[in-house]
C-alpha cells in the first residue's frame, strides 16, 4: 500500500478509509481512442504512485475475470500519460456496466491489498460497497461479477449485432432502443422487446450518406454548411451540433448534442436521407463513436484546448482523439484533413483509410503531390476556391464574395469552406450545388447563428461569435480587423470551468495582445464545472493585468447577456465590439437585443432597449 495514498490523517479510533484510486470509470459503447468496438476505460487517480507490478496485477485481474465470465479475448490497453495511466479493455456490447465494475475491481484489487496490518481493520466491511465486488476476496468478487454479467447480458442484442454485420447494416444502440439501418431506412425496437434476426425486415433497411465533423475549431460551421449543401442536393438531411439536433433545418432538440446521443437522434429520424454529425472530443473520450461507419469525416484542425482531461495533455494526444473518426471510414470512404495543420499531417502517415486534403493554398506541396496521385484536394488559388476530384478541376467561386469569409478576411472560415466542399464532393454532391451554396450561405443571420454574426449601427461594428480557445479568438480578432480598427475595441471574455488555469490564462493573453480598451469578464452559465462563481474571471483578470491592460479597462459582469449590454452601453461610434457568447440562452438574448436595436435604427450612445422581464 502506498502510504501517500492511504488516509494517514485518521486516528487510531477512526475508520480506516481508502479513497477511490481512480478519477473516472466509464463504458465505451463504440470505437474509441484505445481500440475499435466496445469496452471499458478507467483513469487512475492523479498523483497516485504505483509500479509496473501493480499494472501487471491489474491486467492479470482483467484476464482472470474474462475467463470466468466467458468473454472473448481482446485488447487490454495501458496508456501512460502525464497525469497517470488510462486502463482500458474490450468487452461484450451487452455487458458494459459489468465491464466498468470489472475494471474498478481489477484496479482496486491490484493496488489496495494486502492491507496494512491494523487490528481495527480486521473486518473488511468498511472497504466494501454492497452490490460491488469484494476487493479483499477474489472468489467472492468473481461470484458477484458473474451475477452482474448474467443479469445484464442480452443475447438478443448480440444476435442482432451479428446479423447486422452479416447484412452490412449499421446498428445504433443505447440503454433504451436498438435501431437497425439509418434515417428512412431504419427500424427501432425497445431493448426489452428485440426481435430475432429472422423477424427483421432486412430488405427494407439501409444506411444513409453520413458525414462526421470533428476538430478544435470550426466544427459547427462546417456541419451547418455541409448540411445546407446536402439539402440543396435534394436530400432530407438531419444534423447534430453544439446547438442541438435538426431535421431539414428545423430544431428537434436544443442544447449541446455534439456527442453520441445527438448522432443517434439524427440518424433515427425516419425521413432522413442524409446525416451530418458533429463529433466532439468529449463524446469520443467518454463513450466512443456512436456510428460504426461513415462515408466521409472531416478534421478541421488541432488547437490547444481541453488539456488535462482523460489523459490528454498535448496536441498529439488531442489529434489522436480527433482521428478516432478514421475508424468509421471504410475503403470506399474519405477522411478529409487540413494540410495546414502540421500535427494532422504528421499523424496521417499511420492512417489506413483514404485521405483528402484541403489548405488555404491550393498549390501547397502536399496538395500538389496528392493531386498528382489522383487524390481529392481543395484550396484557394488567385482568390478562387478550387476543388480537385478525380483529375477534374472545379472552380467554386470568388472566395471574397462568399458570405462566410467576411470579404475574404476570415481565414479560418475559408478553411472550413474548403473542407466542407471536399466532404460534399465525397457525398456525391455536385460542384454546381456546392458553388451555389457557398455563394449564399451566411447571408442570413439564421444560417450560422453564434458564429461570426455581424451587426452595424452607424459606424459601430458588433460581432457575436463562439471563439473559445486562443486559436479561435486570434482568428476572430484577425477576421474583424482588430489590429486595424479606427476606434476603440471592447470584448467580453470567459471560459468553461473545466479548463486548466494555463488554458484560461492563454485565452486572456490572446485578448490582451489586441490591446482592448474594455474587457468585460463573465462566467458561462452551466459551464462552471466545479469552479466557484467568478473564479475563471479572476484568473483571466490577473493575466490581463500582467499583460499590461489597465485595471480601469477591466470590469466583471458574470452574466453573459448582461456583460454584452455593458459593452454595448459603453460603445461609441466607430468602435468595434467582439462578443464571444457561449451559452445558448445568453446568445438568444443578445442576438434578439441586437436585432431589436437594428430594427429601431439604434445608434451608439442612445439608451439600450430595456431588459426583458424575468419569466414568472
HELIX and SHEET records of a PDB file:
HELIX    1   1 UNK A   52  UNK A   69  1                                  18    
HELIX    2   2 UNK A   96  UNK A  112  1                                  17    
HELIX    3   3 UNK A  119  UNK A  121  5                                   3    
HELIX    4   4 UNK A  124  UNK A  127  5                                   4    
HELIX    5   5 UNK A  138  UNK A  152  1                                  15    
HELIX    6   6 UNK A  155  UNK A  167  1                                  13    
HELIX    7   7 UNK A  183  UNK A  185  5                                   3    
HELIX    8   8 UNK A  191  UNK A  193  5                                   3    
HELIX    9   9 UNK A  197  UNK A  199  5                                   3    
HELIX   10  10 UNK A  202  UNK A  204  5                                   3    
HELIX   11  11 UNK A  219  UNK A  232  1                                  14    
HELIX   12  12 UNK A  260  UNK A  267  1                                   8    
HELIX   13  13 UNK A  281  UNK A  286  1                                   6    
HELIX   14  14 UNK A  315  UNK A  322  1                                   8    
HELIX   15  15 UNK A  323  UNK A  328  5                                   6    
HELIX   16  16 UNK A  342  UNK A  347  1                                   6    
HELIX   17  17 UNK A  348  UNK A  350  5                                   3    
HELIX   18  18 UNK A  365  UNK A  372  1                                   8    
HELIX   19  19 UNK A  399  UNK A  401  5                                   3    
HELIX   20  20 UNK A  403  UNK A  405  5                                   3    
HELIX   21  21 UNK A  411  UNK A  426  1                                  16    
HELIX   22  22 UNK A  431  UNK A  440  1                                  10    
HELIX   23  23 UNK A  470  UNK A  479  1                                  10    
HELIX   24  24 UNK A  482  UNK A  484  5                                   3    
HELIX   25  25 UNK A  501  UNK A  513  1                                  13    
HELIX   26  26 UNK A  535  UNK A  546  1                                  12    
HELIX   27  27 UNK A  551  UNK A  553  5                                   3    
HELIX   28  28 UNK A  560  UNK A  570  1                                  11    
HELIX   29  29 UNK A  584  UNK A  599  1                                  16    
SHEET    1   A 4 UNK A  22  UNK A  28  0                                        
SHEET    2   A 4 UNK A  39  UNK A  44 -1                                        
SHEET    3   A 4 UNK A  84  UNK A  90 -1                                        
SHEET    4   A 4 UNK A  76  UNK A  81 -1                                        
SHEET    1   B 3 UNK A 171  UNK A 173  0                                        
SHEET    2   B 3 UNK A 177  UNK A 180 -1                                        
SHEET    3   B 3 UNK A 187  UNK A 190 -1                                        
SHEET    1   C11 UNK A 250  UNK A 254  0                                        
SHEET    2   C11 UNK A 244  UNK A 247 -1                                        
SHEET    3   C11 UNK A 237  UNK A 241 -1                                        
SHEET    4   C11 UNK A 274  UNK A 278  1                                        
SHEET    5   C11 UNK A 209  UNK A 214  1                                        
SHEET    6   C11 UNK A 294  UNK A 299  1                                        
SHEET    7   C11 UNK A 329  UNK A 338  1                                        
SHEET    8   C11 UNK A 355  UNK A 361  1                                        
SHEET    9   C11 UNK A 377  UNK A 381  1                                        
SHEET   10   C11 UNK A 384  UNK A 389 -1                                        
SHEET   11   C11 UNK A 392  UNK A 398 -1                                        
SHEET    1   D 6 UNK A 453  UNK A 457  0                                        
SHEET    2   D 6 UNK A 460  UNK A 465 -1                                        
SHEET    3   D 6 UNK A 576  UNK A 580  1                                        
SHEET    4   D 6 UNK A 489  UNK A 493  1                                        
SHEET    5   D 6 UNK A 518  UNK A 521  1                                        
SHEET    6   D 6 UNK A 554  UNK A 556  1                                        
END                                                                             
